[in-house]
């Protein structure tokens, strides 16, 4: 199996994983052939691509640290809760919040039980489900980082709640600002910045969460050097949950298609996080991130500096920038078509083809 960006997809390719829309609706089932109208519709929805099964990717298995069913269920629960908070309907919101918290517990359990040394994260979001799936993916990434930082299961549960609620304040921001397909004006940006404080109030008072959880919403846009908002605090003044969420939030936003920008490749988002260590982000948590999250997830297609194209087969923690790959265009002398870039230095650079 491999991931294919939509511009590379062709009619007749076999779907490798179910493609989900809102409310867990299956848009395309695994095992079915792609049609031209499918590709066009997926592009209109804002999907970056799909997983396909073909001869060249046979035998490549893509493990998920949190399974698709859990992610989709959590996204649906978040959608219901977030939409309800627009109207501040307290009676309806409490049971919805409990459903989201149960989803967080499922995420924590799966991450806690995972033994994968390196995590491959690829999320397929549509434009209209971005906010909800983003919150779920930020929760997953945050819990992965929190586990590596040796937080207890109870602390991971609190961190997961802080992460999944981190953008709830955006429900009180005008949709014209949230979905604007262009850069915000200075006035609009100031309005957007209010979402962190609104999120704190909603999480603490409306959802009856702990101070630690609510402060994740309040401070996730603070920067390690003090250049963030709303308070301009820095370093250890920023709660640990918010420092973790800041990295997960930035990474997932960068690799996702949005109404106003295309997704960047995972490797470029990875470089952004590293480049902003100590300025935007806590360097100790960045070091955990670069050990744990794969810049080249299994199943994506990469181009080598020698022009050859290949599929990523495996990542190892000690060689995270040099994965095991399988060449797509087999040539004489390829010795089975696999190259372990940890030991083969003939390819000096690796570039992700398309965005994931």
C-alpha positions as a Python dict, from the first residue, in 0.01 Angstrom:
ca = {
    (1, 'X'): (0, 0, 0),
    (2, 'X'): (113, 357, -62),
    (3, 'X'): (-16, 712, -36),
    (4, 'X'): (-83, 893, -363),
    (5, 'X'): (-151, 1262, -397),
    (6, 'X'): (-458, 1326, -611),
    (7, 'X'): (-258, 1479, -895),
    (8, 'X'): (-77, 1143, -927),
    (9, 'X'): (-389, 926, -901),
    (10, 'X'): (-519, 756, -1213),
    (11, 'X'): (-849, 594, -1299),
    (12, 'X'): (-847, 223, -1215),
    (13, 'X'): (-615, 245, -914),
    (14, 'X'): (-742, 34, -623),
    (15, 'X'): (-836, 212, -300),
    (16, 'X'): (-622, 81, -13),
    (17, 'X'): (-804, 239, 282),
    (18, 'X'): (-1158, 362, 330),
    (19, 'X'): (-1202, 734, 262),
    (20, 'X'): (-1429, 899, 519),
    (21, 'X'): (-1636, 1216, 503),
    (22, 'X'): (-1829, 1386, 781),
    (23, 'X'): (-2001, 1175, 1047),
    (24, 'X'): (-1797, 867, 953),
    (25, 'X'): (-1967, 838, 614),
    (26, 'X'): (-1759, 614, 388),
    (27, 'X'): (-1706, 800, 61),
    (28, 'X'): (-1491, 532, -102),
    (29, 'X'): (-1433, 176, 19),
    (30, 'X'): (-1104, -9, 15),
    (31, 'X'): (-1074, -258, -268),
    (32, 'X'): (-1274, -51, -518),
    (33, 'X'): (-1120, 105, -831),
    (34, 'X'): (-1086, 482, -854),
    (35, 'X'): (-1285, 660, -1122),
    (36, 'X'): (-1219, 998, -1276),
    (37, 'X'): (-1523, 1152, -1105),
    (38, 'X'): (-1398, 1017, -768),
    (39, 'X'): (-1066, 1197, -809),
    (40, 'X'): (-1240, 1521, -907),
    (41, 'X'): (-1483, 1499, -613),
    (42, 'X'): (-1203, 1429, -363),
    (43, 'X'): (-1014, 1731, -491),
    (44, 'X'): (-1325, 1949, -450),
    (45, 'X'): (-1363, 1827, -90),
    (46, 'X'): (-1000, 1921, -23),
    (47, 'X'): (-850, 1576, 27),
    (48, 'X'): (-473, 1573, -33),
    (49, 'X'): (-475, 1216, -168),
    (50, 'X'): (-569, 854, -99),
    (51, 'X'): (-404, 523, -15),
    (52, 'X'): (-387, 277, -302),
    (53, 'X'): (-289, -87, -340),
    (54, 'X'): (-79, -170, -644),
    (55, 'X'): (197, -405, -754),
    (56, 'X'): (482, -169, -676),
    (57, 'X'): (365, -119, -315),
    (58, 'X'): (276, -483, -248),
    (59, 'X'): (387, -594, 97),
    (60, 'X'): (419, -243, 243),
    (61, 'X'): (213, -229, 561),
    (62, 'X'): (112, 105, 713),
    (63, 'X'): (57, 78, 1087),
    (64, 'X'): (-159, 337, 1265),
    (65, 'X'): (-80, 432, 1623),
    (66, 'X'): (-451, 520, 1656),
    (67, 'X'): (-687, 330, 1426),
    (68, 'X'): (-908, 502, 1169),
    (69, 'X'): (-1232, 407, 1344),
    (70, 'X'): (-1122, 574, 1668),
    (71, 'X'): (-1007, 886, 1482),
    (72, 'X'): (-1332, 913, 1287),
    (73, 'X'): (-1544, 854, 1596),
    (74, 'X'): (-1351, 1120, 1789),
    (75, 'X'): (-1387, 1364, 1500),
    (76, 'X'): (-1763, 1313, 1494),
    (77, 'X'): (-1787, 1367, 1871),
    (78, 'X'): (-1576, 1685, 1846),
    (79, 'X'): (-1789, 1811, 1558),
    (80, 'X'): (-2110, 1774, 1758),
    (81, 'X'): (-1961, 1941, 2065),
    (82, 'X'): (-1793, 2228, 1883),
    (83, 'X'): (-2101, 2307, 1677),
    (84, 'X'): (-2316, 2309, 1991),
    (85, 'X'): (-2087, 2555, 2170),
    (86, 'X'): (-2164, 2814, 1903),
    (87, 'X'): (-2502, 2857, 2070),
    (88, 'X'): (-2386, 2791, 2430),
    (89, 'X'): (-2652, 2526, 2490),
    (90, 'X'): (-2530, 2395, 2826),
    (91, 'X'): (-2786, 2115, 2864),
    (92, 'X'): (-2690, 1959, 2531),
    (93, 'X'): (-2319, 2020, 2567),
    (94, 'X'): (-2240, 1824, 2884),
    (95, 'X'): (-2317, 1475, 2746),
    (96, 'X'): (-2135, 1568, 2422),
    (97, 'X'): (-1829, 1668, 2624),
    (98, 'X'): (-1839, 1331, 2801),
    (99, 'X'): (-1844, 1157, 2462),
    (100, 'X'): (-1535, 1353, 2355),
    (101, 'X'): (-1360, 1265, 2681),
    (102, 'X'): (-1435, 895, 2619),
    (103, 'X'): (-1277, 933, 2275),
    (104, 'X'): (-969, 1087, 2438),
    (105, 'X'): (-948, 784, 2668),
    (106, 'X'): (-953, 555, 2360),
    (107, 'X'): (-672, 759, 2202),
    (108, 'X'): (-464, 750, 2521),
    (109, 'X'): (-510, 374, 2557),
    (110, 'X'): (-398, 304, 2200),
    (111, 'X'): (-98, 538, 2221),
    (112, 'X'): (-3, 408, 2565),
    (113, 'X'): (-11, 48, 2440),
    (114, 'X'): (182, 123, 2119),
    (115, 'X'): (538, -6, 2097),
    (116, 'X'): (630, 166, 1770),
    (117, 'X'): (963, 349, 1815),
    (118, 'X'): (877, 592, 1531),
    (119, 'X'): (526, 714, 1451),
    (120, 'X'): (399, 766, 1096),
    (121, 'X'): (133, 1037, 1087),
    (122, 'X'): (-71, 1110, 775),
    (123, 'X'): (-415, 1264, 814),
    (124, 'X'): (-667, 1298, 531),
    (125, 'X'): (-881, 1603, 607),
    (126, 'X'): (-1141, 1781, 399),
    (127, 'X'): (-1189, 2158, 407),
    (128, 'X'): (-1516, 2135, 596),
    (129, 'X'): (-1390, 1887, 857),
    (130, 'X'): (-1053, 2054, 911),
    (131, 'X'): (-1124, 2209, 1253),
    (132, 'X'): (-1263, 1888, 1405),
    (133, 'X'): (-1011, 1645, 1260),
    (134, 'X'): (-731, 1890, 1336),
    (135, 'X'): (-826, 1886, 1704),
    (136, 'X'): (-826, 1505, 1704),
    (137, 'X'): (-491, 1483, 1526),
    (138, 'X'): (-339, 1744, 1760),
    (139, 'X'): (-463, 1534, 2052),
    (140, 'X'): (-301, 1220, 1906),
    (141, 'X'): (30, 1396, 1840),
    (142, 'X'): (27, 1559, 2183),
    (143, 'X'): (-37, 1228, 2362),
    (144, 'X'): (243, 1062, 2160),
    (145, 'X'): (484, 1336, 2268),
    (146, 'X'): (355, 1327, 2626),
    (147, 'X'): (412, 953, 2647),
    (148, 'X'): (771, 999, 2528),
    (149, 'X'): (810, 1267, 2798),
    (150, 'X'): (712, 998, 3053),
    (151, 'X'): (378, 1147, 3156),
    (152, 'X'): (151, 909, 3347),
    (153, 'X'): (-166, 771, 3191),
    (154, 'X'): (-370, 1015, 3403),
    (155, 'X'): (-156, 1307, 3284),
    (156, 'X'): (-191, 1188, 2925),
    (157, 'X'): (-568, 1190, 2965),
    (158, 'X'): (-555, 1552, 3088),
    (159, 'X'): (-316, 1644, 2805),
    (160, 'X'): (-543, 1476, 2549),
    (161, 'X'): (-841, 1676, 2673),
    (162, 'X'): (-642, 2000, 2665),
    (163, 'X'): (-537, 1924, 2306),
    (164, 'X'): (-878, 1818, 2176),
    (165, 'X'): (-1039, 2131, 2328),
    (166, 'X'): (-756, 2368, 2230),
    (167, 'X'): (-944, 2535, 1941),
    (168, 'X'): (-1292, 2538, 2089),
    (169, 'X'): (-1275, 2918, 2121),
    (170, 'X'): (-1281, 2942, 1742),
    (171, 'X'): (-1651, 2858, 1755),
    (172, 'X'): (-1705, 3213, 1886),
    (173, 'X'): (-1505, 3372, 1599),
    (174, 'X'): (-1699, 3484, 1288),
    (175, 'X'): (-1696, 3218, 1014),
    (176, 'X'): (-1600, 3484, 760),
    (177, 'X'): (-1269, 3520, 942),
    (178, 'X'): (-1216, 3148, 1006),
    (179, 'X'): (-1275, 3048, 643),
    (180, 'X'): (-1131, 3353, 469),
    (181, 'X'): (-938, 3228, 161),
    (182, 'X'): (-672, 3496, 196),
    (183, 'X'): (-447, 3661, 453),
    (184, 'X'): (-628, 3823, 744),
    (185, 'X'): (-620, 4199, 791),
    (186, 'X'): (-463, 4334, 1111),
    (187, 'X'): (-810, 4383, 1258),
    (188, 'X'): (-922, 4032, 1161),
    (189, 'X'): (-604, 3883, 1307),
    (190, 'X'): (-669, 4058, 1639),
    (191, 'X'): (-1019, 3911, 1636),
    (192, 'X'): (-882, 3566, 1559),
    (193, 'X'): (-635, 3589, 1848),
    (194, 'X'): (-927, 3611, 2090),
    (195, 'X'): (-999, 3241, 2038),
    (196, 'X'): (-740, 3133, 2294),
    (197, 'X'): (-899, 3332, 2578),
    (198, 'X'): (-1249, 3239, 2462),
    (199, 'X'): (-1137, 2874, 2461),
    (200, 'X'): (-1015, 2906, 2819),
    (201, 'X'): (-1353, 3037, 2934),
    (202, 'X'): (-1547, 2771, 2742),
    (203, 'X'): (-1325, 2486, 2862),
    (204, 'X'): (-1310, 2594, 3227),
    (205, 'X'): (-1661, 2727, 3289),
    (206, 'X'): (-1878, 2584, 3012),
    (207, 'X'): (-1726, 2234, 2995),
    (208, 'X'): (-1625, 2222, 3364),
    (209, 'X'): (-1269, 2108, 3293),
    (210, 'X'): (-969, 2151, 3522),
    (211, 'X'): (-745, 2455, 3521),
    (212, 'X'): (-465, 2246, 3366),
    (213, 'X'): (-689, 2147, 3073),
    (214, 'X'): (-823, 2500, 3023),
    (215, 'X'): (-474, 2651, 3024),
    (216, 'X'): (-395, 2436, 2719),
    (217, 'X'): (-648, 2644, 2524),
    (218, 'X'): (-529, 2970, 2677),
    (219, 'X'): (-156, 2936, 2613),
    (220, 'X'): (-111, 2715, 2303),
    (221, 'X'): (-11, 3019, 2094),
    (222, 'X'): (255, 3139, 2335),
    (223, 'X'): (612, 3116, 2204),
    (224, 'X'): (909, 2989, 2398),
    (225, 'X'): (1093, 3321, 2352),
    (226, 'X'): (796, 3525, 2474),
    (227, 'X'): (674, 3643, 2133),
    (228, 'X'): (335, 3474, 2139),
    (229, 'X'): (-12, 3558, 2270),
    (230, 'X'): (-227, 3625, 2472),
    (231, 'X'): (8, 3701, 2764),
    (232, 'X'): (355, 3702, 2606),
    (233, 'X'): (492, 3460, 2866),
    (234, 'X'): (799, 3251, 2787),
    (235, 'X'): (998, 2938, 2870),
    (236, 'X'): (883, 2742, 3173),
    (237, 'X'): (617, 3007, 3242),
    (238, 'X'): (419, 2840, 2964),
    (239, 'X'): (244, 2529, 3104),
    (240, 'X'): (388, 2201, 2974),
    (241, 'X'): (59, 2098, 2814),
    (242, 'X'): (54, 2420, 2610),
    (243, 'X'): (419, 2376, 2508),
    (244, 'X'): (340, 2027, 2379),
    (245, 'X'): (19, 2133, 2205),
    (246, 'X'): (199, 2425, 2036),
    (247, 'X'): (425, 2183, 1845),
    (248, 'X'): (146, 1938, 1758),
    (249, 'X'): (-82, 2225, 1649),
    (250, 'X'): (179, 2386, 1424),
    (251, 'X'): (286, 2059, 1264),
    (252, 'X'): (-65, 1939, 1183),
    (253, 'X'): (-170, 2279, 1048),
    (254, 'X'): (130, 2289, 815),
    (255, 'X'): (69, 1943, 664),
    (256, 'X'): (-305, 2001, 609),
    (257, 'X'): (-488, 2154, 314),
    (258, 'X'): (-671, 2472, 413),
    (259, 'X'): (-910, 2705, 231),
    (260, 'X'): (-629, 2960, 194),
    (261, 'X'): (-319, 2742, 149),
    (262, 'X'): (-203, 2406, 23),
    (263, 'X'): (-50, 2151, 256),
    (264, 'X'): (328, 2137, 285),
    (265, 'X'): (514, 1806, 275),
    (266, 'X'): (571, 1636, 611),
    (267, 'X'): (947, 1681, 577),
    (268, 'X'): (914, 2059, 537),
    (269, 'X'): (685, 2082, 840),
    (270, 'X'): (944, 1879, 1029),
    (271, 'X'): (1215, 2126, 927),
    (272, 'X'): (994, 2419, 1038),
    (273, 'X'): (960, 2270, 1386),
    (274, 'X'): (1336, 2215, 1411),
    (275, 'X'): (1417, 2563, 1276),
    (276, 'X'): (1196, 2727, 1539),
    (277, 'X'): (1329, 2531, 1835),
    (278, 'X'): (1404, 2769, 2127),
    (279, 'X'): (1223, 3057, 1954),
    (280, 'X'): (868, 2932, 1902),
    (281, 'X'): (899, 2591, 2066),
    (282, 'X'): (1047, 2428, 2377),
    (283, 'X'): (1375, 2271, 2256),
    (284, 'X'): (1342, 1971, 2488),
    (285, 'X'): (1002, 1886, 2342),
    (286, 'X'): (1132, 1949, 1989),
    (287, 'X'): (1404, 1690, 2056),
    (288, 'X'): (1133, 1440, 2150),
    (289, 'X'): (936, 1532, 1838),
    (290, 'X'): (1229, 1470, 1603),
    (291, 'X'): (1299, 1132, 1764),
    (292, 'X'): (941, 1014, 1754),
    (293, 'X'): (762, 1158, 1448),
    (294, 'X'): (872, 1038, 1104),
    (295, 'X'): (955, 1314, 852),
    (296, 'X'): (900, 1058, 573),
    (297, 'X'): (598, 846, 676),
    (298, 'X'): (572, 488, 554),
    (299, 'X'): (386, 466, 223),
    (300, 'X'): (469, 808, 81),
    (301, 'X'): (660, 855, -242),
    (302, 'X'): (995, 1032, -236),
    (303, 'X'): (1240, 1149, -501),
    (304, 'X'): (1610, 1096, -446),
    (305, 'X'): (1887, 1335, -547),
    (306, 'X'): (1982, 1095, -829),
    (307, 'X'): (1632, 1133, -980),
    (308, 'X'): (1502, 792, -875),
    (309, 'X'): (1156, 762, -716),
    (310, 'X'): (1080, 530, -426),
    (311, 'X'): (827, 441, -158),
    (312, 'X'): (916, 465, 211),
    (313, 'X'): (899, 118, 366),
    (314, 'X'): (1032, 160, 721),
    (315, 'X'): (1161, 424, 963),
    (316, 'X'): (1409, 369, 1244),
    (317, 'X'): (1454, 599, 1544),
    (318, 'X'): (1833, 623, 1514),
    (319, 'X'): (1821, 699, 1139),
    (320, 'X'): (1499, 897, 1116),
    (321, 'X'): (1614, 1108, 818),
    (322, 'X'): (1734, 800, 624),
    (323, 'X'): (1450, 546, 586),
    (324, 'X'): (1440, 209, 416),
    (325, 'X'): (1288, 261, 70),
    (326, 'X'): (1163, 56, -225),
    (327, 'X'): (1247, 181, -572),
    (328, 'X'): (953, 231, -806),
    (329, 'X'): (1148, 219, -1132),
    (330, 'X'): (1341, -106, -1102),
    (331, 'X'): (1670, -114, -1295),
    (332, 'X'): (1941, -371, -1351),
    (333, 'X'): (2168, -398, -1048),
    (334, 'X'): (1908, -276, -797),
    (335, 'X'): (1952, -588, -581),
    (336, 'X'): (1586, -644, -511),
    (337, 'X'): (1482, -284, -540),
    (338, 'X'): (1526, -195, -172),
    (339, 'X'): (1774, 65, -46),
    (340, 'X'): (1856, 127, 318),
    (341, 'X'): (1947, 496, 313),
    (342, 'X'): (2099, 465, 660),
    (343, 'X'): (2393, 287, 499),
    (344, 'X'): (2367, 385, 132),
    (345, 'X'): (2482, 747, 92),
    (346, 'X'): (2447, 763, -287),
    (347, 'X'): (2130, 970, -245),
    (348, 'X'): (2227, 1288, -61),
    (349, 'X'): (1877, 1436, -47),
    (350, 'X'): (1523, 1300, -18),
    (351, 'X'): (1221, 1501, -132),
    (352, 'X'): (857, 1416, -67),
    (353, 'X'): (660, 1413, -394),
    (354, 'X'): (340, 1604, -330),
    (355, 'X'): (195, 1688, 11),
    (356, 'X'): (57, 1462, 283),
}
